[in-house]
Amino acid sequence: METDPGAASGRRVAGWRWEAPQVTAVSEQERRAGEELARHLLDIGVLTPEWAEALRAVPRSLFLPDPFWAYDMATSLSVPVFRNDDLARWARAAYENVPLVTQWDDGQHTGDKPGSKATSSASMPSVVVSMLRDLELSDGMRVLEVGTGTGWNAGLLAHRLGNGNVVSVEIDPAVAASASAALTRAGLGPRLVEGDGREGWPVGAPYDRVIVTAGVRNFPAKWLEQTRPGGIILAPWGTHYSHQDGLVRLAVGEDGRAVGPFVRLVEFMKLRDQRLDWNLFGGHVKEFPGNAEGSRTSLTLADIGSRYDAADFVVGLCVPDCAHVVNVGDSGEEGDAKAWFFDFLSQSWAAVVFSPGAPDATVYQSGPRRLWDEVEQALTWWISQGRPAVDRFGLTVDRDGTTRPWLDTPVGVLPSFGDDRPRNARAGL
């Protein structure tokens, strides 16, 4: 909730008092690292000239805690980095084009080692600036940001549009307080609201743009209500089939519906009430394979796709209420892999065992749904369409939040294997 709804300007967060901005200088190491980052982002074509000045004026390092945990793309490990141990190393890590974990386990984590679950982060700079580019902002536009995080994105928006045109909502009090302090250090004062981002902030509506920096599984109708006709909502949306999100750019129409294409695949931490609880599937497999029905499939592990493939995302669009995970080496034989599939609404499950050199994979299915059959149908359909990339798909969101993905055109509704109910009437996880 907004802690000071009567304030006409500036911002208030629980536990923080708005004071005159005090711009904090950054070290020479940080300045050089920031310049290198800007050049890199310009070179790869994600940073546009109108955002380059904001990137230089709002240093990323001012918004980072000490320590943060840098994500190693090669090992998939998060490594703590301390400012006081080695300023030059800290500066390089702060401006590297990688995501940085800034909170573990919803703030319950202590110590230097990574926690169990990353729950807040500084997104990859290339993702941040490309999303800002996709907003197609003009002077005077009003923007609602859902998910303040470190506050850097809100700071970039405020520098470009002015403090009074930016509202940012953060659900975690500690994260909001940290962002508030960081924005003060940067000399910026957008309105920072501590509350549930699903509710938006109706006091400031209507907005020209809504930008969401957390993964969405159920689309809040409030975001559509608070966006003016012709306005844009940019959000990472997907299904619980995988952790992937498709960044969708929705235009809100006069009828209150929003329609638009997916731009590319991304991967964000999910809205807190929309995280997948894997404990739901703890009782699905009593023993393996037990009395599961066996069969074979000619599809390969590569056909299923990976976290960065369109196949993973598209199957989630076509197979409702299903989550999946791939374990490598869990069958006891080196090189084997096992793909698991779980149903939300029953104890149906499937597992596919892929063995090196075997012409086919072994399939096990149990329960009223034949999950692998549904996944295989979805993959076969996608392959038959020429393996369309994510940017050929799009999404329609009705005024009540009902979502309908499509291929090429909003009238090209996708096939749904295994469940004919509207997507907002399913498990709701």
Contacts in CASP RR format, 6 or more apart in sequence:
PFRMAT RR
TARGET T0000
AUTHOR 0000-0000-0000
METHOD contacts of the structure
MODEL  1
METDPGAASGRRVAGWRWEAPQVTAVSEQERRAGEELARHLLDIGVLTPE
WAEALRAVPRSLFLPDPFWAYDMATSLSVPVFRNDDLARWARAAYENVPL
VTQWDDGQHTGDKPGSKATSSASMPSVVVSMLRDLELSDGMRVLEVGTGT
GWNAGLLAHRLGNGNVVSVEIDPAVAASASAALTRAGLGPRLVEGDGREG
WPVGAPYDRVIVTAGVRNFPAKWLEQTRPGGIILAPWGTHYSHQDGLVRL
AVGEDGRAVGPFVRLVEFMKLRDQRLDWNLFGGHVKEFPGNAEGSRTSLT
LADIGSRYDAADFVVGLCVPDCAHVVNVGDSGEEGDAKAWFFDFLSQSWA
AVVFSPGAPDATVYQSGPRRLWDEVEQALTWWISQGRPAVDRFGLTVDRD
GTTRPWLDTPVGVLPSFGDDRPRNARAGL
1 193 0 8 1.000
1 194 0 8 1.000
1 195 0 8 1.000
2 12 0 8 1.000
2 193 0 8 1.000
2 194 0 8 1.000
2 195 0 8 1.000
2 201 0 8 1.000
2 203 0 8 1.000
3 12 0 8 1.000
3 13 0 8 1.000
3 14 0 8 1.000
3 15 0 8 1.000
3 194 0 8 1.000
4 12 0 8 1.000
5 203 0 8 1.000
7 18 0 8 1.000
9 163 0 8 1.000
9 164 0 8 1.000
9 191 0 8 1.000
10 18 0 8 1.000
10 163 0 8 1.000
10 164 0 8 1.000
10 189 0 8 1.000
10 190 0 8 1.000
10 191 0 8 1.000
11 18 0 8 1.000
11 180 0 8 1.000
11 183 0 8 1.000
11 189 0 8 1.000
11 190 0 8 1.000
11 191 0 8 1.000
11 192 0 8 1.000
11 193 0 8 1.000
12 18 0 8 1.000
12 192 0 8 1.000
13 173 0 8 1.000
13 176 0 8 1.000
13 177 0 8 1.000
13 179 0 8 1.000
13 180 0 8 1.000
13 192 0 8 1.000
13 194 0 8 1.000
14 173 0 8 1.000
14 176 0 8 1.000
14 177 0 8 1.000
14 194 0 8 1.000
15 177 0 8 1.000
16 177 0 8 1.000
16 180 0 8 1.000
16 181 0 8 1.000
18 189 0 8 1.000
19 184 0 8 1.000
21 184 0 8 1.000
21 186 0 8 1.000
21 187 0 8 1.000
21 188 0 8 1.000
21 189 0 8 1.000
22 184 0 8 1.000
22 185 0 8 1.000
22 187 0 8 1.000
23 185 0 8 1.000
23 186 0 8 1.000
23 187 0 8 1.000
24 62 0 8 1.000
24 185 0 8 1.000
24 186 0 8 1.000
26 59 0 8 1.000
26 61 0 8 1.000
26 62 0 8 1.000
27 87 0 8 1.000
27 91 0 8 1.000
29 87 0 8 1.000
29 88 0 8 1.000
29 91 0 8 1.000
29 92 0 8 1.000
30 59 0 8 1.000
30 61 0 8 1.000
30 91 0 8 1.000
30 94 0 8 1.000
30 95 0 8 1.000
31 59 0 8 1.000
32 91 0 8 1.000
33 61 0 8 1.000
33 91 0 8 1.000
33 92 0 8 1.000
33 94 0 8 1.000
33 95 0 8 1.000
34 55 0 8 1.000
34 56 0 8 1.000
34 59 0 8 1.000
34 60 0 8 1.000
34 95 0 8 1.000
35 56 0 8 1.000
36 95 0 8 1.000
37 55 0 8 1.000
37 60 0 8 1.000
37 95 0 8 1.000
37 96 0 8 1.000
37 97 0 8 1.000
37 125 0 8 1.000
38 47 0 8 1.000
38 52 0 8 1.000
38 55 0 8 1.000
38 56 0 8 1.000
40 97 0 8 1.000
41 47 0 8 1.000
41 55 0 8 1.000
41 97 0 8 1.000
41 125 0 8 1.000
41 126 0 8 1.000
41 129 0 8 1.000
42 52 0 8 1.000
44 126 0 8 1.000
46 126 0 8 1.000
46 129 0 8 1.000
46 130 0 8 1.000
46 133 0 8 1.000
47 55 0 8 1.000
47 129 0 8 1.000
47 133 0 8 1.000
48 129 0 8 1.000
48 133 0 8 1.000
50 160 0 8 1.000
51 129 0 8 1.000
51 132 0 8 1.000
51 133 0 8 1.000
51 156 0 8 1.000
51 160 0 8 1.000
54 156 0 8 1.000
54 159 0 8 1.000
54 160 0 8 1.000
55 125 0 8 1.000
55 129 0 8 1.000
55 156 0 8 1.000
57 159 0 8 1.000
58 152 0 8 1.000
58 155 0 8 1.000
58 156 0 8 1.000
58 159 0 8 1.000
58 186 0 8 1.000
58 188 0 8 1.000
59 186 0 8 1.000
60 94 0 8 1.000
60 95 0 8 1.000
60 122 0 8 1.000
60 125 0 8 1.000
60 152 0 8 1.000
61 91 0 8 1.000
61 94 0 8 1.000
61 95 0 8 1.000
62 182 0 8 1.000
62 185 0 8 1.000
62 186 0 8 1.000
63 122 0 8 1.000
63 150 0 8 1.000
63 151 0 8 1.000
63 152 0 8 1.000
63 179 0 8 1.000
63 182 0 8 1.000
63 186 0 8 1.000
64 94 0 8 1.000
64 100 0 8 1.000
64 102 0 8 1.000
64 122 0 8 1.000
64 150 0 8 1.000
65 102 0 8 1.000
65 178 0 8 1.000
66 82 0 8 1.000
66 83 0 8 1.000
66 84 0 8 1.000
66 90 0 8 1.000
67 80 0 8 1.000
67 81 0 8 1.000
67 82 0 8 1.000
67 83 0 8 1.000
67 112 0 8 1.000
68 80 0 8 1.000
68 81 0 8 1.000
68 93 0 8 1.000
68 94 0 8 1.000
68 100 0 8 1.000
68 101 0 8 1.000
68 102 0 8 1.000
68 122 0 8 1.000
69 78 0 8 1.000
69 79 0 8 1.000
69 80 0 8 1.000
69 81 0 8 1.000
69 100 0 8 1.000
69 101 0 8 1.000
69 102 0 8 1.000
69 104 0 8 1.000
69 114 0 8 1.000
69 118 0 8 1.000
70 78 0 8 1.000
70 79 0 8 1.000
70 81 0 8 1.000
70 93 0 8 1.000
70 96 0 8 1.000
70 98 0 8 1.000
70 100 0 8 1.000
71 77 0 8 1.000
71 78 0 8 1.000
71 98 0 8 1.000
71 99 0 8 1.000
71 100 0 8 1.000
71 101 0 8 1.000
72 78 0 8 1.000
72 79 0 8 1.000
72 98 0 8 1.000
73 98 0 8 1.000
77 114 0 8 1.000
78 101 0 8 1.000
78 114 0 8 1.000
78 118 0 8 1.000
80 112 0 8 1.000
80 113 0 8 1.000
80 114 0 8 1.000
81 89 0 8 1.000
81 90 0 8 1.000
81 93 0 8 1.000
81 94 0 8 1.000
82 90 0 8 1.000
83 90 0 8 1.000
93 100 0 8 1.000
94 100 0 8 1.000
95 125 0 8 1.000
97 124 0 8 1.000
97 125 0 8 1.000
97 126 0 8 1.000
98 124 0 8 1.000
99 121 0 8 1.000
99 122 0 8 1.000
99 123 0 8 1.000
99 124 0 8 1.000
99 127 0 8 1.000
100 121 0 8 1.000
100 122 0 8 1.000
101 114 0 8 1.000
101 118 0 8 1.000
101 120 0 8 1.000
101 121 0 8 1.000
102 120 0 8 1.000
102 121 0 8 1.000
102 122 0 8 1.000
102 149 0 8 1.000
102 150 0 8 1.000
102 175 0 8 1.000
102 178 0 8 1.000
103 109 0 8 1.000
103 118 0 8 1.000
103 119 0 8 1.000
103 120 0 8 1.000
103 121 0 8 1.000
103 172 0 8 1.000
103 174 0 8 1.000
103 175 0 8 1.000
104 114 0 8 1.000
104 115 0 8 1.000
104 116 0 8 1.000
104 117 0 8 1.000
104 118 0 8 1.000
104 119 0 8 1.000
105 115 0 8 1.000
105 116 0 8 1.000
105 117 0 8 1.000
105 119 0 8 1.000
106 119 0 8 1.000
106 172 0 8 1.000
106 272 0 8 1.000
107 119 0 8 1.000
107 172 0 8 1.000
107 174 0 8 1.000
109 115 0 8 1.000
109 116 0 8 1.000
118 269 0 8 1.000
119 172 0 8 1.000
119 269 0 8 1.000
120 149 0 8 1.000
120 150 0 8 1.000
120 172 0 8 1.000
120 175 0 8 1.000
120 269 0 8 1.000
121 149 0 8 1.000
121 269 0 8 1.000
122 149 0 8 1.000
122 150 0 8 1.000
122 152 0 8 1.000
123 153 0 8 1.000
123 213 0 8 1.000
123 268 0 8 1.000
127 266 0 8 1.000
128 152 0 8 1.000
128 153 0 8 1.000
128 156 0 8 1.000
131 211 0 8 1.000
131 213 0 8 1.000
131 234 0 8 1.000
131 247 0 8 1.000
132 153 0 8 1.000
132 156 0 8 1.000
132 157 0 8 1.000
132 211 0 8 1.000
134 234 0 8 1.000
134 247 0 8 1.000
134 249 0 8 1.000
134 263 0 8 1.000
135 143 0 8 1.000
135 209 0 8 1.000
135 211 0 8 1.000
135 232 0 8 1.000
135 234 0 8 1.000
136 232 0 8 1.000
137 143 0 8 1.000
137 160 0 8 1.000
137 161 0 8 1.000
137 209 0 8 1.000
139 161 0 8 1.000
140 161 0 8 1.000
140 165 0 8 1.000
140 208 0 8 1.000
141 161 0 8 1.000
141 165 0 8 1.000
141 208 0 8 1.000
141 209 0 8 1.000
142 161 0 8 1.000
142 165 0 8 1.000
142 166 0 8 1.000
142 167 0 8 1.000
142 204 0 8 1.000
142 206 0 8 1.000
142 207 0 8 1.000
142 208 0 8 1.000
142 209 0 8 1.000
143 157 0 8 1.000
143 161 0 8 1.000
143 165 0 8 1.000
143 166 0 8 1.000
143 167 0 8 1.000
143 207 0 8 1.000
143 208 0 8 1.000
143 209 0 8 1.000
143 210 0 8 1.000
143 211 0 8 1.000
144 167 0 8 1.000
144 168 0 8 1.000
144 169 0 8 1.000
144 200 0 8 1.000
144 201 0 8 1.000
144 204 0 8 1.000
144 205 0 8 1.000
144 207 0 8 1.000
144 209 0 8 1.000
144 210 0 8 1.000
144 211 0 8 1.000
144 223 0 8 1.000
144 226 0 8 1.000
145 153 0 8 1.000
145 154 0 8 1.000
145 157 0 8 1.000
145 166 0 8 1.000
145 167 0 8 1.000
145 168 0 8 1.000
145 169 0 8 1.000
145 210 0 8 1.000
145 211 0 8 1.000
145 212 0 8 1.000
145 213 0 8 1.000
146 169 0 8 1.000
146 197 0 8 1.000
146 198 0 8 1.000
146 200 0 8 1.000
146 210 0 8 1.000
146 211 0 8 1.000
146 212 0 8 1.000
146 213 0 8 1.000
146 214 0 8 1.000
146 223 0 8 1.000
146 235 0 8 1.000
147 168 0 8 1.000
147 169 0 8 1.000
147 170 0 8 1.000
147 171 0 8 1.000
147 197 0 8 1.000
147 212 0 8 1.000
147 213 0 8 1.000
147 214 0 8 1.000
148 154 0 8 1.000
148 168 0 8 1.000
148 169 0 8 1.000
148 170 0 8 1.000
148 175 0 8 1.000
148 176 0 8 1.000
148 179 0 8 1.000
148 192 0 8 1.000
149 170 0 8 1.000
149 172 0 8 1.000
149 175 0 8 1.000
149 179 0 8 1.000
149 213 0 8 1.000
150 178 0 8 1.000
150 179 0 8 1.000
150 182 0 8 1.000
151 168 0 8 1.000
151 179 0 8 1.000
151 182 0 8 1.000
151 183 0 8 1.000
152 182 0 8 1.000
153 168 0 8 1.000
153 211 0 8 1.000
153 213 0 8 1.000
154 166 0 8 1.000
154 168 0 8 1.000
154 179 0 8 1.000
154 183 0 8 1.000
154 188 0 8 1.000
154 190 0 8 1.000
154 192 0 8 1.000
155 166 0 8 1.000
155 183 0 8 1.000
155 186 0 8 1.000
155 188 0 8 1.000
155 189 0 8 1.000
155 190 0 8 1.000
157 165 0 8 1.000
157 166 0 8 1.000
157 168 0 8 1.000
157 190 0 8 1.000
157 211 0 8 1.000
158 164 0 8 1.000
158 165 0 8 1.000
158 166 0 8 1.000
158 183 0 8 1.000
158 188 0 8 1.000
158 189 0 8 1.000
158 190 0 8 1.000
159 188 0 8 1.000
162 190 0 8 1.000
163 188 0 8 1.000
163 189 0 8 1.000
163 190 0 8 1.000
163 191 0 8 1.000
164 190 0 8 1.000
164 191 0 8 1.000
166 190 0 8 1.000
166 191 0 8 1.000
167 190 0 8 1.000
167 191 0 8 1.000
167 193 0 8 1.000
167 201 0 8 1.000
167 204 0 8 1.000
167 207 0 8 1.000
168 179 0 8 1.000
168 190 0 8 1.000
168 191 0 8 1.000
168 192 0 8 1.000
168 193 0 8 1.000
169 193 0 8 1.000
169 194 0 8 1.000
169 195 0 8 1.000
169 196 0 8 1.000
169 197 0 8 1.000
169 199 0 8 1.000
169 200 0 8 1.000
169 201 0 8 1.000
170 176 0 8 1.000
170 179 0 8 1.000
170 192 0 8 1.000
170 193 0 8 1.000
170 194 0 8 1.000
170 195 0 8 1.000
170 197 0 8 1.000
171 194 0 8 1.000
171 195 0 8 1.000
171 196 0 8 1.000
171 197 0 8 1.000
171 272 0 8 1.000
173 194 0 8 1.000
176 192 0 8 1.000
176 194 0 8 1.000
176 195 0 8 1.000
179 192 0 8 1.000
180 192 0 8 1.000
183 189 0 8 1.000
183 190 0 8 1.000
183 192 0 8 1.000
191 201 0 8 1.000
193 201 0 8 1.000
197 220 0 8 1.000
197 271 0 8 1.000
198 220 0 8 1.000
198 222 0 8 1.000
198 271 0 8 1.000
198 273 0 8 1.000
199 220 0 8 1.000
199 222 0 8 1.000
200 220 0 8 1.000
200 222 0 8 1.000
200 223 0 8 1.000
200 226 0 8 1.000
201 226 0 8 1.000
202 222 0 8 1.000
202 225 0 8 1.000
202 226 0 8 1.000
204 226 0 8 1.000
205 225 0 8 1.000
205 226 0 8 1.000
205 227 0 8 1.000
206 226 0 8 1.000
206 227 0 8 1.000
206 228 0 8 1.000
207 226 0 8 1.000
207 227 0 8 1.000
207 228 0 8 1.000
207 231 0 8 1.000
208 227 0 8 1.000
208 228 0 8 1.000
208 231 0 8 1.000
208 232 0 8 1.000
209 227 0 8 1.000
209 231 0 8 1.000
209 232 0 8 1.000
209 233 0 8 1.000
209 234 0 8 1.000
210 223 0 8 1.000
210 226 0 8 1.000
210 227 0 8 1.000
210 232 0 8 1.000
210 233 0 8 1.000
210 234 0 8 1.000
210 235 0 8 1.000
211 233 0 8 1.000
211 234 0 8 1.000
211 235 0 8 1.000
212 223 0 8 1.000
212 233 0 8 1.000
212 234 0 8 1.000
212 235 0 8 1.000
212 236 0 8 1.000
213 236 0 8 1.000
213 268 0 8 1.000
214 236 0 8 1.000
214 268 0 8 1.000
214 269 0 8 1.000
214 270 0 8 1.000
214 271 0 8 1.000
215 235 0 8 1.000
215 236 0 8 1.000
215 237 0 8 1.000
215 238 0 8 1.000
215 245 0 8 1.000
215 268 0 8 1.000
215 269 0 8 1.000
215 270 0 8 1.000
215 271 0 8 1.000
215 274 0 8 1.000
216 235 0 8 1.000
216 236 0 8 1.000
216 237 0 8 1.000
216 238 0 8 1.000
216 245 0 8 1.000
216 270 0 8 1.000
216 271 0 8 1.000
216 274 0 8 1.000
217 237 0 8 1.000
217 238 0 8 1.000
217 239 0 8 1.000
217 240 0 8 1.000
217 270 0 8 1.000
217 271 0 8 1.000
217 274 0 8 1.000
217 428 0 8 1.000
217 429 0 8 1.000
218 274 0 8 1.000
218 401 0 8 1.000
218 424 0 8 1.000
218 428 0 8 1.000
219 235 0 8 1.000
219 237 0 8 1.000
219 397 0 8 1.000
219 401 0 8 1.000
219 403 0 8 1.000
220 401 0 8 1.000
221 399 0 8 1.000
221 400 0 8 1.000
221 401 0 8 1.000
223 233 0 8 1.000
223 235 0 8 1.000
224 233 0 8 1.000
224 252 0 8 1.000
224 256 0 8 1.000
224 257 0 8 1.000
224 258 0 8 1.000
224 397 0 8 1.000
224 399 0 8 1.000
224 401 0 8 1.000
225 256 0 8 1.000
225 399 0 8 1.000
227 233 0 8 1.000
227 252 0 8 1.000
227 258 0 8 1.000
228 252 0 8 1.000
229 252 0 8 1.000
229 253 0 8 1.000
229 254 0 8 1.000
229 256 0 8 1.000
230 251 0 8 1.000
230 252 0 8 1.000
230 253 0 8 1.000
231 251 0 8 1.000
231 252 0 8 1.000
232 249 0 8 1.000
232 250 0 8 1.000
232 251 0 8 1.000
232 252 0 8 1.000
233 249 0 8 1.000
233 250 0 8 1.000
233 252 0 8 1.000
233 258 0 8 1.000
234 247 0 8 1.000
234 248 0 8 1.000
234 249 0 8 1.000
234 250 0 8 1.000
235 247 0 8 1.000
235 248 0 8 1.000
235 250 0 8 1.000
236 245 0 8 1.000
236 246 0 8 1.000
236 247 0 8 1.000
236 248 0 8 1.000
236 266 0 8 1.000
236 267 0 8 1.000
236 268 0 8 1.000
237 245 0 8 1.000
237 246 0 8 1.000
237 248 0 8 1.000
237 395 0 8 1.000
237 403 0 8 1.000
238 244 0 8 1.000
238 245 0 8 1.000
238 246 0 8 1.000
238 313 0 8 1.000
238 316 0 8 1.000
238 317 0 8 1.000
239 316 0 8 1.000
239 317 0 8 1.000
239 320 0 8 1.000
240 276 0 8 1.000
240 321 0 8 1.000
240 322 0 8 1.000
240 323 0 8 1.000
240 344 0 8 1.000
240 429 0 8 1.000
241 312 0 8 1.000
241 315 0 8 1.000
241 316 0 8 1.000
241 319 0 8 1.000
241 322 0 8 1.000
241 323 0 8 1.000
241 324 0 8 1.000
242 307 0 8 1.000
242 312 0 8 1.000
242 313 0 8 1.000
242 316 0 8 1.000
242 324 0 8 1.000
243 267 0 8 1.000
243 307 0 8 1.000
244 265 0 8 1.000
244 266 0 8 1.000
244 267 0 8 1.000
244 307 0 8 1.000
244 308 0 8 1.000
244 312 0 8 1.000
244 313 0 8 1.000
245 265 0 8 1.000
245 266 0 8 1.000
245 267 0 8 1.000
245 268 0 8 1.000
246 262 0 8 1.000
246 263 0 8 1.000
246 264 0 8 1.000
246 265 0 8 1.000
246 266 0 8 1.000
246 313 0 8 1.000
246 390 0 8 1.000
247 262 0 8 1.000
247 263 0 8 1.000
247 264 0 8 1.000
247 265 0 8 1.000
247 266 0 8 1.000
248 260 0 8 1.000
248 261 0 8 1.000
248 262 0 8 1.000
248 263 0 8 1.000
248 394 0 8 1.000
248 395 0 8 1.000
249 260 0 8 1.000
249 261 0 8 1.000
249 262 0 8 1.000
249 263 0 8 1.000
250 258 0 8 1.000
250 259 0 8 1.000
250 260 0 8 1.000
250 395 0 8 1.000
250 397 0 8 1.000
251 258 0 8 1.000
251 259 0 8 1.000
251 260 0 8 1.000
252 258 0 8 1.000
253 259 0 8 1.000
255 399 0 8 1.000
256 399 0 8 1.000
257 396 0 8 1.000
257 397 0 8 1.000
257 398 0 8 1.000
257 399 0 8 1.000
258 396 0 8 1.000
258 397 0 8 1.000
259 395 0 8 1.000
259 396 0 8 1.000
259 397 0 8 1.000
259 410 0 8 1.000
260 394 0 8 1.000
260 395 0 8 1.000
260 396 0 8 1.000
260 410 0 8 1.000
261 391 0 8 1.000
261 393 0 8 1.000
261 394 0 8 1.000
262 390 0 8 1.000
262 391 0 8 1.000
262 393 0 8 1.000
262 394 0 8 1.000
262 395 0 8 1.000
263 391 0 8 1.000
264 390 0 8 1.000
264 391 0 8 1.000
265 308 0 8 1.000
265 310 0 8 1.000
265 313 0 8 1.000
265 390 0 8 1.000
267 307 0 8 1.000
270 276 0 8 1.000
274 429 0 8 1.000
276 323 0 8 1.000
276 429 0 8 1.000
277 429 0 8 1.000
278 323 0 8 1.000
280 342 0 8 1.000
280 344 0 8 1.000
280 429 0 8 1.000
281 323 0 8 1.000
281 342 0 8 1.000
281 349 0 8 1.000
283 347 0 8 1.000
284 342 0 8 1.000
284 343 0 8 1.000
284 347 0 8 1.000
284 348 0 8 1.000
284 349 0 8 1.000
285 349 0 8 1.000
285 351 0 8 1.000
285 366 0 8 1.000
288 351 0 8 1.000
288 364 0 8 1.000
289 351 0 8 1.000
289 364 0 8 1.000
290 366 0 8 1.000
291 366 0 8 1.000
292 349 0 8 1.000
292 351 0 8 1.000
292 364 0 8 1.000
292 365 0 8 1.000
292 366 0 8 1.000
293 364 0 8 1.000
293 365 0 8 1.000
293 366 0 8 1.000
293 370 0 8 1.000
294 362 0 8 1.000
294 363 0 8 1.000
294 364 0 8 1.000
294 365 0 8 1.000
295 362 0 8 1.000
295 363 0 8 1.000
295 365 0 8 1.000
296 360 0 8 1.000
296 361 0 8 1.000
296 362 0 8 1.000
296 363 0 8 1.000
297 352 0 8 1.000
297 360 0 8 1.000
297 361 0 8 1.000
297 363 0 8 1.000
297 372 0 8 1.000
297 376 0 8 1.000
298 359 0 8 1.000
298 360 0 8 1.000
298 361 0 8 1.000
299 361 0 8 1.000
299 376 0 8 1.000
299 379 0 8 1.000
300 354 0 8 1.000
300 361 0 8 1.000
301 326 0 8 1.000
301 337 0 8 1.000
301 339 0 8 1.000
301 354 0 8 1.000
301 361 0 8 1.000
303 311 0 8 1.000
303 379 0 8 1.000
303 383 0 8 1.000
304 311 0 8 1.000
304 312 0 8 1.000
304 315 0 8 1.000
304 326 0 8 1.000
304 339 0 8 1.000
304 352 0 8 1.000
304 375 0 8 1.000
304 379 0 8 1.000
305 311 0 8 1.000
305 312 0 8 1.000
306 312 0 8 1.000
310 382 0 8 1.000
310 387 0 8 1.000
310 388 0 8 1.000
310 389 0 8 1.000
310 390 0 8 1.000
311 379 0 8 1.000
311 382 0 8 1.000
311 387 0 8 1.000
313 390 0 8 1.000
314 378 0 8 1.000
314 382 0 8 1.000
314 388 0 8 1.000
314 390 0 8 1.000
314 393 0 8 1.000
315 375 0 8 1.000
315 378 0 8 1.000
315 379 0 8 1.000
315 382 0 8 1.000
316 322 0 8 1.000
316 378 0 8 1.000
317 393 0 8 1.000
317 405 0 8 1.000
317 414 0 8 1.000
318 377 0 8 1.000
318 378 0 8 1.000
318 381 0 8 1.000
318 382 0 8 1.000
318 414 0 8 1.000
318 415 0 8 1.000
318 416 0 8 1.000
318 417 0 8 1.000
319 371 0 8 1.000
319 374 0 8 1.000
319 375 0 8 1.000
319 378 0 8 1.000
319 416 0 8 1.000
319 417 0 8 1.000
319 418 0 8 1.000
320 416 0 8 1.000
320 418 0 8 1.000
320 419 0 8 1.000
320 421 0 8 1.000
320 423 0 8 1.000
320 426 0 8 1.000
321 343 0 8 1.000
321 344 0 8 1.000
321 345 0 8 1.000
321 419 0 8 1.000
321 426 0 8 1.000
321 427 0 8 1.000
321 429 0 8 1.000
322 341 0 8 1.000
322 342 0 8 1.000
322 343 0 8 1.000
322 344 0 8 1.000
322 371 0 8 1.000
322 374 0 8 1.000
322 375 0 8 1.000
323 341 0 8 1.000
323 342 0 8 1.000
323 344 0 8 1.000
324 339 0 8 1.000
324 340 0 8 1.000
324 341 0 8 1.000
324 342 0 8 1.000
324 375 0 8 1.000
325 339 0 8 1.000
325 340 0 8 1.000
326 337 0 8 1.000
326 338 0 8 1.000
326 339 0 8 1.000
326 340 0 8 1.000
327 337 0 8 1.000
327 338 0 8 1.000
327 339 0 8 1.000
327 340 0 8 1.000
328 335 0 8 1.000
328 336 0 8 1.000
328 337 0 8 1.000
329 335 0 8 1.000
329 336 0 8 1.000
329 337 0 8 1.000
329 338 0 8 1.000
330 336 0 8 1.000
330 337 0 8 1.000
330 338 0 8 1.000
331 337 0 8 1.000
331 338 0 8 1.000
331 353 0 8 1.000
331 355 0 8 1.000
333 355 0 8 1.000
335 355 0 8 1.000
335 356 0 8 1.000
336 353 0 8 1.000
336 354 0 8 1.000
336 355 0 8 1.000
336 356 0 8 1.000
337 353 0 8 1.000
337 354 0 8 1.000
338 351 0 8 1.000
338 352 0 8 1.000
338 353 0 8 1.000
338 354 0 8 1.000
339 351 0 8 1.000
339 352 0 8 1.000
339 354 0 8 1.000
340 349 0 8 1.000
340 350 0 8 1.000
340 351 0 8 1.000
341 349 0 8 1.000
341 350 0 8 1.000
341 351 0 8 1.000
341 352 0 8 1.000
341 371 0 8 1.000
341 372 0 8 1.000
341 375 0 8 1.000
342 348 0 8 1.000
342 349 0 8 1.000
342 371 0 8 1.000
343 349 0 8 1.000
343 367 0 8 1.000
343 369 0 8 1.000
343 371 0 8 1.000
344 426 0 8 1.000
344 427 0 8 1.000
344 428 0 8 1.000
344 429 0 8 1.000
345 426 0 8 1.000
345 427 0 8 1.000
346 367 0 8 1.000
346 368 0 8 1.000
346 369 0 8 1.000
347 366 0 8 1.000
347 367 0 8 1.000
348 365 0 8 1.000
348 366 0 8 1.000
348 367 0 8 1.000
348 368 0 8 1.000
348 369 0 8 1.000
348 370 0 8 1.000
348 371 0 8 1.000
349 365 0 8 1.000
349 366 0 8 1.000
349 367 0 8 1.000
349 371 0 8 1.000
350 363 0 8 1.000
350 364 0 8 1.000
350 365 0 8 1.000
350 366 0 8 1.000
350 370 0 8 1.000
350 371 0 8 1.000
350 372 0 8 1.000
350 375 0 8 1.000
351 363 0 8 1.000
351 364 0 8 1.000
352 361 0 8 1.000
352 362 0 8 1.000
352 363 0 8 1.000
352 364 0 8 1.000
352 372 0 8 1.000
353 361 0 8 1.000
353 362 0 8 1.000
353 364 0 8 1.000
354 361 0 8 1.000
355 361 0 8 1.000
355 362 0 8 1.000
363 372 0 8 1.000
365 371 0 8 1.000
365 372 0 8 1.000
365 373 0 8 1.000
369 418 0 8 1.000
374 417 0 8 1.000
374 418 0 8 1.000
375 417 0 8 1.000
377 417 0 8 1.000
378 415 0 8 1.000
378 417 0 8 1.000
381 415 0 8 1.000
382 388 0 8 1.000
385 407 0 8 1.000
388 407 0 8 1.000
388 408 0 8 1.000
392 407 0 8 1.000
392 408 0 8 1.000
393 405 0 8 1.000
393 406 0 8 1.000
393 407 0 8 1.000
393 414 0 8 1.000
394 405 0 8 1.000
394 406 0 8 1.000
394 407 0 8 1.000
394 410 0 8 1.000
395 403 0 8 1.000
395 404 0 8 1.000
395 405 0 8 1.000
395 406 0 8 1.000
396 403 0 8 1.000
396 404 0 8 1.000
396 405 0 8 1.000
396 406 0 8 1.000
396 410 0 8 1.000
397 403 0 8 1.000
398 404 0 8 1.000
400 424 0 8 1.000
401 424 0 8 1.000
402 422 0 8 1.000
402 423 0 8 1.000
402 424 0 8 1.000
403 423 0 8 1.000
403 424 0 8 1.000
404 410 0 8 1.000
404 413 0 8 1.000
404 423 0 8 1.000
405 413 0 8 1.000
405 414 0 8 1.000
406 412 0 8 1.000
406 413 0 8 1.000
406 414 0 8 1.000
407 414 0 8 1.000
419 426 0 8 1.000
END
